[in-house]
């Protein structure tokens, strides 16, 4: 899972990989790293390289979900996106979530996820990792960049996106903290 900020829109992208496919996906992703790079970082790539990478990611059959909210406060926006993502991921049956680490927000992330998962029967494990520690984080970075850029970039990754949730367009009852009782 990674995030992006594009103007007033904050977004979070989660890439879903089956555990039995994880090693093969990581190996394929590591092959995308060029000589002299430690990782793929979409913001630093040229447009031609970005097009090549998106094409390769699509060939891998990777799937993802996106949560967006128009909010100028990054802390509040991230909390809303993480809370909604946690509910969806838990219902989807995810067993582990890797989140790109950013020291100033990791503690808040853990608090948000703990609150989101406290009432579920089988919570998933989550951890913060540096991008070099798990290549799957490069995919969420790439998809967040493309989705946030809009236009042709968003069109290129659209086939990989199973879910796009615009939290500022959700009914009040669907927002974090307003879960139906009995869950």
Beta strands, then each sheet from edge to edge (+ up, - down):
strand 1: 2-6
strand 2: 9-16
strand 3: 63-70
strand 4: 96-100
strand 5: 125-129
strand 6: 161-166
sheet 1: 1+ 2- 3+ 6+
sheet 2: 4+ 5+
end
